[in-house]
Amino acid sequence: MACAWPLQAAPAIPSAAEIVDLKEVGDPQISRDGGVIAYAVETPQPGGAPNRRRIWRVASDGGSAPEELPAPEAAADTMPRWSPDGTQLTFLSTRALSGQEDAKPASLARTQVWKTTRDGSTRQPLTASAGEVTSFAWSADGTRLAYLAIDPQSPERKARIERKDDAIEVGRDAQFTRLWVVDAAGGNARVLTPPGLQVQDLAWAPDGRSFALRVSDEVGLGHMWYRSRVVLVSADDGSLLRTVTERASAASLQWSPDGARLLYGQLGPYGHTGTRMVYTLADDSRVVLGSQWPGTMRTFQWRDDTTLVGIGLLGVRPRLLEVDAADGEARELAELQGPFRGFSLAQDGRIALVHGRADTPPEVGVFSGGSVRWLTDTNPQVRDWTLGQVRDLTWRSSLDGREIHGVLVLPPRWRPGTRLPTLVQVHGGPADAWSSGWLGSWHDWAQSLAMRGYAVLLPNPRGSYGQGNAFTELARDDWGNGPFQDVLDGLDSIEAEGIADPARVAIGGWSYGGYLSAWAVGHSDRFRTAIVGAAVIDVGVMALTTDIPYEYLPGYFGSVLERRDAYDRNSPIRYAHDVEVPVLVLHGEDDKRVPISQGEQFYRALKFNETPVEMVRYPRGPHWFGAREQERDVLERVLGWLDTHL
C-alpha cells in the first residue's frame, strides 16, 4: 500500500489489540456539593474473561488523583449514585453478601445494591433481593430505597430446566422486572407492582408519595423501545394515580426538584424518533423541549425547578444546552466533541461529564464558567500514538439540495495533493449519527485506518440524527436510494478535493452500516470492495425474525404483510446478482437483532453469483460485541481486508 508520508519516518501505529484494550469511561455522577465525581470504568480482559467493571472517584477540583473503589477481583461494580445528603455512594455490585468472596446465599441474586462511605473505607449491602437488581433510586429524604429486580425463576421452572424439560411458551415464560421498596436502615422489602407488568424505569417524586414509572405489558426490547407507557403510582401500595402517556420513548424519567413537573420521552409517530417533554401535574399541560432547535435532542437533567440542562447533536457536534421548562426554548452553552458518555449536575451548577475528543477517548471533566476542565487520563498510552486528522464536513445532496454533514479522518501527516485509499464507513441505525471526536474502537475504524495511510469518510445521510426529527424521518420507505445518494455526494466532494483516490475506494459498516454497504455494491461500481457487518439483507424477513418486531421496520415501511413490495424494494438481497466486487461478511451467531440468517443469505447469494466473498461467524456473538477477542478479530480482519483489496 502506498504510504501518505513516503519521505518521513513512520508514525507510532497501535495494533488492533491495543485499540480494543482501551478502557471505557462513563456514567459520571457528581456529589450534591460538587466535591467528588464517581464514574464507571470498564476494562477488556483477555482469555475469554468478562470485562472488568469498577467504580472510580476523583475530586472535581483536580486536587487529587483518581482512586478506584476496592472490590473483590471477580466482582463487577456499576451504576454509581450518591445518597441525597452526599455522605454515601451507592452502586450495583456482584460482590458476595457474606464474608466469603466466592459465596452467595442460594436464595439471593448475584447483583444487589451496595453502599460505601464517601471515602470508600467501608462497604455493605443495602438489598437482599431474590431477583437480579437492575436499577435503583433513593427517596429524597434518604430514608428509603426503591429498586427494580427481575422476578427469579420458580423452583419448579429451575427443576424443569435442570432435567432438560425446558420448552418455552413464547410470550408466556417471561421473567418480569418489578418495583420494590426497602427502608435504608434495613428490614424486609415490599413489592409495589403486580406480576405480569414490566417496569422499565422509575423516578421517585421528591415528596416521597408517588413514583413515575415507564411500564409495558411484555418484556423484551421491542416493548421497551416501542410499546411502553408512563404512569404515576402510589408509593404506599402501587395503585395507579394517572397515565402520563401511552406512547413513551426509551428516555429516562426525572422529576423537577419541587415535584411539580416530570421530564419524559414521547415516541415519534413512526417509532424511530422521540421528543423530550415536560409534563406539569397541576394543569395536565405538556411542553415540547427544543422544538425550534435545529438539531436532535438526546438527554436532559433538571438544574432547578424551571430549567433543564442537556445534550443535543447538531450536525456532527454534541452541544451542551440549557432549556426553559416553561416554553421549551433551548440555548447553547458549549460545543463539545463525541462520543458522549453521560453527565450530572451539582447543586452549585457545576456539570460533570464524560466525552471524547479527537485526540483521546472519553474522559471525565467538569464544565464550569464556559469551559471544561479535564480530570482523568484513563488511557495515557494514546498520547504516544500519531493520530489522524479529524475534520468536520458538509456538502449538498444532489437529490434536493439538503445540507449533509459528516466527518473526515485523514492520515496524521497527509498533505494536499496526495490521493489516498479511502473507506466510506456508514453508521448504524439508520437513526444514529457520527459525531466529531474520538473514532477508535472495534466498530469505529477511522483512526486505525487513518494511522495506516487511509482516508475515512463518515457520512450522516438522510435518516440520521443531528438535523431534527424531520431529517431523521426522511429514511421512511427509503433506506437505500436516498441515503446512498447522500453518501455518494460526500464521496464526490472528497474526490473533487483531491483526497480520495477513485480507483481505491471501499465501503463498510455495522448493522445499518452493513446494510448500506451491501446496497452500495449492488447499485454502483464506485467501490472496490465492501465490508458487511451484522447487516440487514432481506428487510421483510428481518421484520418477522428480529427481537424488535413492532414499530422498528414497520415504522419505516408499513405493514410487512400488506406492503411486502416496499420491503423487497429496499432489500439488498434483491440486487445481489449485480454485485461483482469482493465482499467480507461478518456476523455474530447469537445476534437477536439482525439474525445471522441475514448474513448467510448474502454470503450464499454471492456464492451462487460466483462473486468473491468470505464470511466470518462469531460463536456467542450478539449484535453488538462485548468479548475482547472477537472485537480484536473484527478489527484485524477489517484492516487486513482493506490492505488486501485497496
C-alpha positions, 0 to 999 in steps of 0.5 A: 500500500502506498504510504501518505508520508513516503519521505518521513519516518513512520508514525507510532501505529497501535495494533488492533489489540491495543485499540480494543484494550482501551478502557471505557469511561462513563456514567459520571455522577457528581456529589450534591456539593460538587466535591467528588465525581464517581464514574464507571470504568470498564476494562477488556480482559483477555482469555475469554474473561468478562470485562472488568467493571469498577467504580472510580472517584476523583475530586472535581477540583483536580486536587487529587488523583483518581482512586478506584473503589476496592472490590473483590477481583471477580466482582463487577461494580456499576451504576454509581449514585450518591445518597441525597445528603452526599455522605454515601455512594451507592452502586450495583455490585456482584460482590458476595453478601457474606464474608466469603468472596466466592459465596452467595446465599442460594436464595439471593441474586448475584447483583444487589445494591451496595453502599460505601462511605464517601471515602470508600473505607467501608462497604455493605449491602443495602438489598437482599433481593431474590431477583437480579437488581437492575436499577435503583433510586433513593427517596429524597429524604434518604430514608428509603430505597426503591429498586427494580429486580427481575422476578427469579425463576420458580423452583419448579421452572429451575427443576424443569430446566435442570432435567432438560424439560425446558420448552418455552411458551413464547410470550408466556415464560417471561421473567418480569422486572418489578418495583420494590421498596426497602427502608435504608436502615434495613428490614424486609422489602415490599413489592409495589407492582403486580406480576405480569407488568414490566417496569422499565424505569422509575423516578421517585417524586421528591415528596416521597408519595408517588413514583413515575414509572415507564411500564409495558405489558411484555418484556423484551426490547421491542416493548421497551423501545416501542410499546411502553407507557408512563404512569404515576403510582402510589408509593404506599401500595402501587395503585395507579394515580394517572397515565402520563402517556401511552406512547413513551420513548426509551428516555429516562424519567426525572422529576423537577426538584419541587415535584411539580413537573416530570421530564419524559420521552414521547415516541415519534409517530413512526417509532424511530424518533422521540421528543423530550417533554415536560409534563406539569401535574397541576394543569395536565399541560405538556411542553415540547423541549427544543422544538425550534432547535435545529438539531436532535435532542438526546438527554436532559437533567433538571438544574432547578425547578424551571430549567433543564440542562442537556445534550443535543447533536447538531450536525456532527457536534454534541452541544451542551444546552440549557432549556426553559421548562416553561416554553421549551426554548433551548440555548447553547452553552458549549460545543463539545466533541463525541462520543458522549458518555453521560453527565450530572449536575451539582447543586452549585451548577457545576456539570460533570461529564464524560466525552471524547475528543479527537485526540483521546477517548472519553474522559471525565471533566467538569464544565464550569464558567464556559469551559471544561476542565479535564480530570482523568487520563484513563488511557495515557498510552494514546498520547504516544500514538500519531493520530489522524486528522479529524475534520468536520464536513458538509456538502449538498445532496444532489437529490434536493439540495439538503445540507449533509454533514459528516466527518473526515479522518485523514492520515496524521501527516497527509498533505494536499495533493496526495490521493489516498485509499479511502473507506466510506464507513456508514453508521448504524441505525439508520437513526444514529449519527457520527459525531466529531471526536474520538473514532477508535474502537472495534466498530469505529475504524477511522483512526486505525485506518487513518494511522495506516495511510487511509482516508475515512469518510463518515457520512450522516445521510438522510435518516440520521440524527443531528438535523431534527426529527424531520431529517431523521424521518426522511429514511421512511420507505427509503433506506437505500436510494436516498441515503446512498445518494447522500453518501455518494455526494460526500464521496464526490466532494472528497474526490473533487478535493483531491483526497480520495483516490477513485480507483481505491475506494471501499465501503463498510459498516455495522448493522445499518452500516452493513446494510448500506454497504451491501446496497452500495455494491449492488447499485454502483461500481464506485467501490472496490470492495465492501465490508458487511457487518451484522447487516440487514439483507432481506428487510421483510424477513428481518421484520418477522425474525428480529427481537424488535418486531413492532414499530422498528421496520414497520415504522419505516415501511408499513405493514410487512404483510400488506406492503411486502413490495416496499420491503423487497424494494429496499432489500439488498438481497434483491440486487445481489446478482449485480454485485461483482466486487469482493465482499467480507461478511461478518456476523455474530451467531447469537445476534437477536437483532439482525439474525445471522440468517441475514448474513448467510443469505448474502454470503450464499447469494454471492456464492451462487453469483460466483462473486468473491466473498468470505464470511466470518461467524462469531460463536456467542456473538450478539449484535453488538460485541462485548468479548475482547477477542472477537472485537480484536478479530473484527478489527484485524480482519477489517484492516487486513481486508482493506490492505488486501483489496485497496 
